[in-house]
Amino acid sequence: MDGVAYNGLAMGDDVRERLEGLSGSARRLLDYVAVLEGGARYAVLRHIARVSEEDMVVDLKEVVDAGILAVRPGDPNMYDFIDASLRAYVVSEIGEVRLPKLRARAEAARKRVVG
């Protein structure tokens, strides 16, 4: 794999291609999962994304099929990155200006939905 190592995970062409190949809505969803440390519950993602149930399912399937996210074993409503280094890489790509805004929005949604 041609690329640089990021926290132990080689971020080569394959990973970049998978990320770049995502639709805009799937990539936005991925960014929200990245800022929700400890995984993202479906209901929280749905609240943040503000999309139809059908669109949400399509976006989640897209990122899972791309091998970026996985359903947490034993909890079919919880999604997380397949590797913590991949999550860190996505967080680093969000950018310093956008990151605090996404984190605040994601945490507010988590508090409203989960309590």
N, C-alpha and C positions, 0 to 999 in steps of 0.2 A: 504494500500500500504506500503510495507516494504522498507524503504529507508530514506535518509536524505532530509531535506528541503533545497532548494536552492532559495534564494530570494522569498520565499513564495510559490514556486511550489515544491511539493514533487517529488523528482527524485527517484522513486522507480523502482522496477524490470520491470514494464510495460514500462516505458520510456526507460530504458536502453535496454530492449529487442527490442523495436522498432528501436532504433538507431543502435544497433548491427546487426539487421536483414536487414539493408539496404545494397545494393550492393556497391562495392567500388566506382563506378562512381556516384551513387546517394549520397553517403556520401561526396565525394569531392564537389559536387554541393551544398550540404547543408552547408558545411564550407564556401563556397563563399557567400551564402545568409547571413550567420551569420556575416561576416565581412563587408557586405554592409549595413550599418545602414540605417534605414528608408525603408527597402524593396529592392527587387532586380527586375529590369526590365528584361524581357525575353531576349531582344537583348543583354544586358550586360552579362547575364549569358552565353549566347551562345558564345559570344566573348571570355570570360574567359575560358570556358570549352573546347573549340576547339573540339567539337564533332559534329557528323552529326545531322541534324534536328530530324531525327527519334530517335536517342539515347537520345537527349535532352528531347524530349517529354516523352519517357519511364522513364527517371530519375525523371523528375518533377512529373509524375503520381505516381511514387513509393513513393516519400516523402509526397505528398498530401494524398495518400491513407493510409499512415502510421499515419496520423493525426499529422504531424509535421509542415508542411507548409500549407498555404491556399492561394488561389487567392484573391487578394484584391477586395472587393466589388466595383463595378463600374469601375474597371480597370483590364480586363482579362489578361493583359500582365505584371502584377506586382505580385510578390510573397513575402510573409512574414511569419514569424513564427506565430503559433497560440497563442503564449504567449511570452512576452518579457523575462520571466524567463527561458523559454526553450532555447531561443536564447543565453542568457547569459551562460547557462550551456554548450551549444555546443561550444561557444567561449572559455570557460575555458578548454575544452578538446582539443582544437587545439594545445595548448602548446606555451610557451613563445618564443621559437626559430622560429617556423613556422608562428606565428600570424602576426608579422610585414611584412613578405614577402607576405602573402596572402592579407593583407590590401593594401599594395602598388600595387600589381598586380590588385586587384579588383578596386581600385580607378583610376588607369591608364586606365583600360578598360571602366569604367563609363565615364571618360572624353572624351575618343575617340568616344564612341557611342552616349552619350547624349549631350556632348558639354559643 
